[in-house]
Amino acid sequence: MNLQGKTALVTGSTSGIGLGIALKLAEAGANLVLNGFGDVEAAIATVSTNGVQVRHHPADMSKPEEIEAMMQFAEQQFGAIDILVNNAGIQYVAPVEELPVERWDSIIAINLSSAFHTTRLALPGMRKRNWGRIINIASAHGLAASVGKSAYVAAKHGLVGLTKSVALETAISGVTCNAICPGWVLTPLVQKQIDSRAVDGDIARSRHDLLAEKQPSLDFVTPEQLGELALFLCSDAAIQVRGAAWNMDGGWLAQ
């Protein structure tokens, strides 16, 4: 896979899934614009490979005006956004009647509305060049629900729907739009869940029990595996993959 001369913008990419995807894109030669509130210097060091150029923009993905500034920054730095990976996301778990309104609003803004804003701003240039890849990182929760996650499930279902609509609107162009729907991925946030569930410090049992609830493989998806799938979706071989919600979930949705 050769992405030399292409520029990728990956939201929420200073750690976890976004950083794993950014690394694979960089290894294929793409220049990068990272985004996120994590350890920026460490993230840049991680993806600085193959002589690619890497920039970071600290846009708050709940604020449309900051998203617009980030998109302008990317085009000023590299001239174009060829690959857009919408990965930024947050979570909050509570029954719907106990879910704070501000939590609902922030989850919808960051997990769903931000992808609308980046997409609407990236599409004109992609159409003009007749080449572009939009990859939305949804979730198994974009295709199935779980108790206590109403806002997250609603946002991820919405992201899958947005993916399909954009795919139809770009169907006769060189621009594709697809969603990746991961199951459990061992990110720092998930590790915190494992640690909090551990009884008598039994991390191995906590890990097993978390996976056993949803993921038949009893193993985590890795950010690197998701990055490889994103690379495939950027390839010429995937030109007729349009509007897909591609689950990588250890069998979660096969049940």
Secondary structure, 3 states (H helix, E strand, C coil): CCCCCCEEEECCCCCHHHHHHHHHHHHCCCEEEEECCCCHHHHHHHHCCCCCCEEEECCCCCCHHHHHHHHHHHHHHHCCCCEEEECCCCCCCECHHHCCHHHHHHHHHHHHHHHHHHHHHHHHHHHHHCCEEEEEECCHHHCCCCCCEHHHHHHHHHHHHHHHHHHHHCCCCCEEEEEEEECCECCHHHHHHHHHHCCCCCHHHHHHHHHHHHCCCCCCECHHHHHHHHHHHHCHHHCCCCCCEEEECCCHHHC
